[in-house]
Amino acid sequence: MSQSTTRTACSMTVVEPADVPVDARVVHFDELDDAAQDRVVARAASGTDVGPLPDGLEAGDVVVFTDYFRVVAH
C-alpha cells in the first residue's frame, strides 16, 4: 500500500524585522535546501506567492533573505 503526502498550501509575506514574533523560528536563506531557496527567490522576484509548503519550513517560520519573509499556512 502506498501513502501520499499532501503538502499544506502556504504563502510568504514580507514582514519588518521589528514585527518578527519573538517566538518565531528564524531561518537564514543559506540554510534552506535548493527547492526552498528557489521558492524564496521566486517570491522575492514576483511579489506574489502561493504553493505547497517547502520541505524544511513550517508555518510561522521567518526566512531572512533580501527581506524577512514569514511563512503563512492556508
C-alpha angles and dihedrals in degrees: 000000000000126000125209125206118221113208117218114246113245144165134207119233127193114247131184114245090244089057096055106117113245090234096049119118105238115209123188117225093244090058092063125093119249095265093051091046090052089052093051092047091049090049092050092049099044103034090223131080139170126152144101119327107263118238111265095030129094131192108277096029117131120219118205111215128123085324133009110269120197116206112231122191119217 
